[in-house]
Amino acid sequence: MTVEQAPPDAAATRPGPRAAPDAPDAVQTLARWTLRPGVAVTELPDGVHLRGWITGVTLEGGPGLRVLWSRLAETLTAGSALAADRSERLARSAPAGSPVRAALLTVISRLHEHHLLVERADLLAEQPDGTAGKTSGPWLGAVADRPATAAAALGRSRARVIAADPEGPLARSAARALERAGLRAEVVAGAASADGRVLLTATGGGAPSPALPDRPERGRGEPAVAVGPPQDRGEPAVAVGLRSGIGFVTPVGSVAQARSDADALAGRLHGREAPGPPEQAGLPALLASSAAHRLVCAVAGLRDPSAEADDARLVPGVPTVLVAEREPLRGEYRNWAGPALVDADRARPAPAVRTLTEALARIPVLTDRLVGVLDAPDPGTLPQLPAALVRCEVADGVLLAGSARADLARLEAVCRAAELRLGEAGEGRPVVGAGPEHARGRALRRTAVGRDAVPVSWSPRPGRCPQALHWWAVLVRRLGVDADIAVARLGASVFRARVRERTAGHLLGTAVEASADDAVAYAALSAAVGARAAVELPGVRHLVTPCGASAVLARGADTAPWEDAGWTTAWLAASAEREPELQQALTARAAPAGHAPRPWEPSADAPADVHALWSALQQCGFSVLSAPPGPAEHRGATGGLR
């Protein structure tokens, strides 16, 4: 029998059955289970396809599978009175150990894996007054792990819609949506918040609100981000706002958290407001119904609607907001790293970034065009050969970053842009990295000084590291730069390379790495990036060139069989193996002078946008360290990091 799953990852995102039957008893206890409401069944020539709320499975195995499914469906679709008898008959017709019994067990297991079965006792239960079960039962049966428990929570709860204008479209639409979902609601006149925002709250449910996934403890020296003492969520609340063609729905949280998120979101979206005709009728309805949906799911103990979207762009563990726009009319969930963390589940430390994939997934959170804190680095029309280039806007101009690949250039750009913004706080020299190891590598390289330097002979002869030979050839042959290279050993496992213009002696690129070849490769790559920047964006305010610190994020990345040390992925993996020894040696050199990196955070009187950026970095698993100014040679003529 062939089993084809659709979508492939849906089962992993849905909770499994509450008490999945043991394999030997699955047929005998089949009467306890029934197909979820709304499951569609399509017979195929050699099997059957089943599709639920967001999961589906295709079972194929020849004409016999259709017969097997018909016998199984007789029990799953029968009423409670007949299900037990049909389950017993099915068990007798398929003795234990027989191929038919094995096939039945496989099919039943697949149905449980894809959340297509629900216990009859859960599905048929009603509230004492009969209202909640009848109103919300069908859709809860399709989506809830325990429909009866969810319906009971809705039946016990009462919702309030707090609005300055109870007759406004947001308030009226929210109340109607709550009532339709089985949660009784009243509209209360009150100053919920500024700018006509509406606050939805619920009381008396008793069902736990779905929390963010558990986050492991942060390492020493990496504090949690919070504004005031963390609070338990308590009764759930959601805020919804709409102004000038753009609106939002906050994540579920306490009343204080919802208000704080609403204030911050209104500030972020203020610049996106568009003058125009009166609001479309559909926009208030879209926002209000989405807010009601989030609140109902929280009360009933269901997953947040943003999780149902199965959007790979959303980072697990980071809250989401719904942002809706008028032209064109649309709503989209976006990750939200808000500046105020009031609730305990929001203030929990985020897991540190460990891989390049994780770092790249979190960059869009920081650079979201509507709710982010940084401008997104973009290659635009910049050339991507021989080195990849990206640019972004910063406070005082344009930042240009380059590296061997565009994804690495984007990471360099985001880290440097964040450093420039944080540096406005004026305390220390912040160094940003995607996780503690990456940040420490970036910081330590900036503290490296040339004391006790021992010259090392290096020439581009056969047998050298392919990447060092490649980037040196790119610089002097392809780009035609008349350059010279000088390599020195600064200590055990610490090498410095400097690329200078041969005639005038100007410093074109420098690098500190764990091997002479790595140092030459990064110094030559940096010089190549600078040469291309001078052509593409002359006079750019900030030029960011690469270093080997990002190699630690590529550790463990899969490489194709044909990828040798000449490929970037394999080169990064090899460099990552040398990184711990390099960092240990650089730490030993920096510690006596008090230059060892340490955690950095803004002072209490730092600008609000600095605090917001620092908070967002922490929530995304980035690390911020403080390091003293490095040697002057690390600053290029353009003012960018060299």
Summary of the structure (lengths in Angstrom):
residues: 642
radius of gyration: 29.8
end to end distance: 59.7
largest distance: 94.9
contacts: 2255
relative contact order: 0.08
helix: 41%
strand: 20%
